[in-house]
Amino acid sequence: MKRSSILIFIVLLCFSSRAQEQDFQLWNSISLKNKINKDNSFYIKLGIRYRENATINYKDFIDLRFKHNLKKYINLSLGYRNIIEYDISSSLEKKNRFYIDLNLSKKKKRYYFDIRNRILTQGNINGFNSLFRQRIKISYNIRKIKLEPSVSFEYFYDFSNKINKIRTAVSMSYPIIKKLDLDFIYKIQNEFYIADPLTLFIFETKLNYKL
């Protein structure tokens, strides 16, 4: 009985692994930060993403965000993202995203801790969906080396199906010049509570410029 139970478990595990769809995606973005004054900053970000093993462009977006420092370790952001999504036949769909972020951050020695709490609503005339996303990120400034590695964990809660997506990431930031940074990020994203859950393996590059 014990052996048969183990065999059934192995069969179910193999079936589950095969049923899980996978894809490698490539995400690229360029962002510009303009510090208005001590407590206020404005950001603009342009992004393009590829799916189907990074062979098909499926999303372009422009993201605008205003950030205000409430206290030393707390800031609030308001943002808007204009999105164009393409399916395999190159038909496009336009979407709008509105979001608000509450960030809690703390620097201790060479470590930097950040918790981002985001509420967003996204959609078009056909309807909007709302999500709560929380990301926990830890960065470390290596002594005498320009590289800054970080790790992060993020979950997506859609107010109806509990947590339906989890994203983990490791990244490396490198300052090319004084105000220009380049980030390399590797992410793994898992979906839950849908008929055909998808696991994404994502390589992302970010070019960040500060005015």
N, C-alpha and C positions, 0 to 999 in steps of 0.2 A: 504493500500500500504506500509505504514511504517512497519507494523508488518510482512508482507510477506518478505520484504527486510531483516529484522533482521533474520527471519527464514532461508532464503537462505544463509545468511552469516554464521550462526551457522552450517548448513549442510556442507558447503564448508570447514569450519574450522575443523570439525570432520573428513571429508574425507582426508584433508591434513595431519592431525595428524596420521591417520591410514596408509597413504601411506608412511610416513617417516619411513624408516628402522632404527633399532637401534641395537647396540652391545656393550657389555662390554669387554674391552681389558685390558690385564696386560702387562706392559712394564718393563723390568729390564735391568740395565746396570752397568758396572764397568769402571771407567775412571782413567787414570794415567796422572799426570802433571809433566813434568820435566822442571824446569826453567833453561835455558841454561845460560843466563846472565840477566842483568838489564832489557833489552828491548825485549828479545826473549824467547819464551816458546814453548814446544812441547807437544802435547796431543795424547794419544791413548785411544780409547773407544771401548769396546765390548758390544754388545747388543743382547737381545733376546726378542721377542714379541709374545703374544698369543691373539687369537681372538676367535669368537664363544663362548662368555661368558667365556673367558680365559681357554678354554679346548684344543685348537689346536695351536701348534706352527706354525706361518706363516711367520716369518721373523727373520733372524740372520744377523748381520753386524759387520764389523770392520771399525772404523773411525779413520783417521789420520789427525791431524791439526797442522799447524804451525802458531803462533801468534807473531806479531811484534808491539810494542808500537810506534806509530808515534809521539804522544804528550801525555801530562799528562792525558787527558780525551778521547783520540782517539786511537784505535788500529785496525790493519788490520790482517785478518786471511785468510789462504789458506788451503783448506781441500779436502780430498778424502775419499769416503766411498765405500767399497765393500759389496754388498748386496746379500743375497740369500733369495728368496721368495718361499714359498710353497703354493700350492692350497689345496683344501680339499682332493684330492686324493694323496697328498704327492709328486706330480710332482714339480720339482724345476725350478726356473728361476733365472739366475744370472744377476745382474745389477751393473752399476758403477755410482757413483755420484761425480761430481766435483763442488766445491763451493768456493765463496769468500765472506767474511764478513767484513763489516765496522761497528765497535761498537763505540757508543758515550755514555760515562758514567759520572756520577757526584754524588759525595757524599755530602750531606748537613745534618749536625748534625748526627742523627741516621738513616737517610733515604739514600737509594742508588737507583739512577735512571739509567736505562740502555736501550738504543735503539739499537737493532741489525738489520742491513740491510743486507740481504743475497740474492745473485744471484746464482742460481744453475742450472745445467743441469744433467739430469739423464736418463739412458737407457742402451741399448746394441746394438748389430749389427742390430736389427730390427728398431732402431730409438731412438732418444733422445728427451726429452721434457725439456723446460726451465721454470723456475719460479722465481718470485721475492717474497721474504718473509720479512715482517717487524714485529718485536716483540718489544713491549714496556713492560718493567718490572720495578716494584717498590718493593724494599725490605726494611724491617725495623729491626734494631738491638735492641731487647728488653733489657732494662737495667737490669743488674744483673741476666739475664737468658740466657742460651746458645742457646735457640731456636731463629731462624730467619725466620719469615714468609715473604711471598712475593705473589704478584698477577701479572699476565701477560695477555696480549692480543696480538694475532698474526693473521695476514691475509696472504693469499696466492693469488698471482696474476700471471696468466699464460700467459700474453701478448696477449691473444685472447678472452677469456671469462670473462674478468674483474676479480673481486674477486670471486673465486670459492670455497674458504674454509676459515673458521674462527675457531680459537682455543683459548679458554680461560682457565686459569689455576690458581690454588691456591697451594702453596707449603709451606713446613716447612723443614728447614735445621737444623741438629743437629750435632755438632762436637763430635764424639765418643772419639777420642784422638786428640793430637795436630795436626797431619797432615791428619787425616782421618775424612771425613764428610759423613753423611747419609742424603739423601733427600727423603721426601715423597711428591708426587705430585698427584693432582687430576685434570684431564683435561676434557673438553667437546669440541668436534669438530663437526662442522656442514658443510655439503657440499651444493653447489648450482649449478644451470645450468646443471644438469644431469638428466636423466630419473628417476633413483631411488636414490635420495639423502640419504646419510647415516649419522646418528648421532652416534658418538662414546662417550662412557663414559669410561675414561681411568684412571687406577690407576698405577702410575709409581714409582719405587724405583731406586735411584741412589747412588752408592757407589763411593766416590771421594777420591783419595789419591794423596798427593803432595810430591814429592821427595825433 
